[in-house]
Amino acid sequence: MSRQPVVIIGSGLAGYTVAREFRKLDAETPIQLISADHGGFYSKPMLSNALATGKTPASILNANAEKMAEQLKMTIRPHSRITAIDPSSKTVTLQSGEKSSYSQLILALGADPIRLALEGNGTEAILSVNDLDDYHQLCTALKGKKDVTILGAGLIGCEFANDLAVAGYRVRVIDISVQPLGRLLPEAAGAFLQRRLEAIGVVFHLGAATQCIERIHESLRLTLANSEIIQTDVVLSAIGLRPRTALAEAAGIAVNRGIAVSRSLQTRYSDIYALGDCAEVEGRVLPFVMPIMHAARGLAATLARTPTSIKYPAMPVLVKTPACPTVVSPPDPGKPGEWHVEESEDSVKALFQSADGKLLGYALLGTVTKEKNLLATQLPAVME
Ligand SMILES: Cc1cc2nc3c(=O)[nH]c(=O)nc-3n(C[C@H](O)[C@H](O)[C@H](O)COP(=O)(O)OP(=O)(O)OC[C@H]3O[C@@H](n4cnc5c(N)ncnc54)[C@H](O)[C@@H]3O)c2cc1C
């Protein structure tokens, strides 16, 4: 009897990295990767940094599904959505009704952009960019247009604001928070980033809630809760992501904010694992590249019969706002401490320290970003 394959659902960074790492350890076991999208491999972080350099969706794609299948010696089924998992028969059901068996199942399902509940007949026009197809849609929507309004001044919102402004668009950013990167930066650092982005033309509407969006001929009209009206061509929403958990939940797998897994990335079923933006590892959802790389290496070892508990070192995040180089390593929300901020004309160095002076997190903006590696050596591990 032929061996059942390891089945990976999802062709994002999580799905492909675990396939690549597993292949380094095991050249023989069949792998089947099933994806709802085109199945090609590309760098998602590049999407918020691509317009200014004129990158097209085609130029961002590193390799299509066919090439990836050849490279990693596996079967890939693009444009195939999984609609159900049956842990008792160890099968997954495709949208076509076809069933596929697995020996071990990896959920690398990613996350969905959160949509604001807004009034008005223009809500359908709101775009968000969470994959290559979305980027294609954005490029199409921007053709011949000048004004872009971004909902959300978080990491992705600020990166797009910088990119669009450099690409020649008039950019507005709306957020209910009173500063950009409100969840990651202390006040002085947020103000510094705001000034740097304003210097390249970005207009911020902070402490402001969007209420309504209406289509008026070719343009869109936003009404804010403070009655301010903004006329714009394109609206890009970047208010956050929600892990895709429905498929797992319907199969009886525990979910909290993400699909709940142990430190070996195992769900309550011993042969079903989850990693990447869809997963919650011991209470933590970390939708970034570095945690995925660590998780994928650990999971590959587990799949290759070396049970491995993953560890996360400190993993500072580089914010891709060239107008204001920024690196953040946010402190663990539960850890008591205070921000100590040193500000100069061309930098902000903010260190989050415990009462006994231990470094628990940092935010470095401008010229002090060069200290990021040295300071990172003093940070505690995210998960030891
Ligand atoms: C614009 C942008 C910029 C970013 N920049 C950075 C950065 O600078 N640094 C950083 O660390 N992180 C960054 N991130 C975050 C990082 O890119 C993500 O954490 C990472 O790419 C997530 O990978 P993933 O494989 O978990 O999910 P995804 O890439 O979303 O992949 C999910 C896959 O699952 C498939 N799928 C979902 N449901 C089903 C189903 N039912 N059946 C079949 N297939 C299914 C999808 O089609 C997709 O292939 C950025 C994110 C964005 C959106």
The ligand as an ORCA input file, in Angstrom:
! r2SCAN-3c Opt
* xyz 0 1
  C       1.475     43.862      3.353
  C       2.146     43.012      4.389
  C       3.449     43.305      4.777
  C       4.074     42.540      5.767
  N       5.342     42.855      6.131
  C       5.969     42.112      7.084
  C       7.308     42.407      7.494
  O       7.923     43.367      7.016
  N       7.900     41.605      8.416
  C       7.250     40.543      8.982
  O       7.815     39.840      9.818
  N       5.980     40.236      8.616
  C       5.331     40.990      7.676
  N       4.045     40.671      7.305
  C       3.424     39.461      7.884
  C       3.887     38.195      7.150
  O       3.958     38.444      5.774
  C       2.916     37.053      7.467
  O       3.040     36.771      8.856
  C       3.159     35.765      6.695
  O       3.385     36.005      5.329
  C       1.974     34.820      6.891
  O       2.173     33.619      6.228
  P       1.127     32.399      6.368
  O       1.674     31.330      5.501
  O       0.862     32.123      7.787
  O      -0.246     32.954      5.778
  P      -0.672     33.328      4.273
  O       0.470     33.877      3.516
  O      -1.893     34.172      4.406
  O      -1.055     31.943      3.609
  C      -2.260     31.286      3.868
  C      -2.512     30.279      2.773
  O      -3.613     29.449      3.133
  C      -4.453     29.289      2.013
  N      -5.787     28.904      2.516
  C      -6.541     29.539      3.440
  N      -7.678     28.858      3.664
  C      -7.640     27.768      2.866
  C      -8.531     26.670      2.631
  N      -9.697     26.553      3.290
  N      -8.184     25.729      1.742
  C      -7.007     25.817      1.067
  N      -6.118     26.835      1.257
  C      -6.439     27.788      2.135
  C      -4.370     30.636      1.313
  O      -4.821     30.539     -0.012
  C      -2.876     30.899      1.433
  O      -2.178     30.203      0.428
  C       3.386     41.450      6.341
  C       2.067     41.159      5.956
  C       1.449     41.933      4.996
  C       0.023     41.634      4.595
*
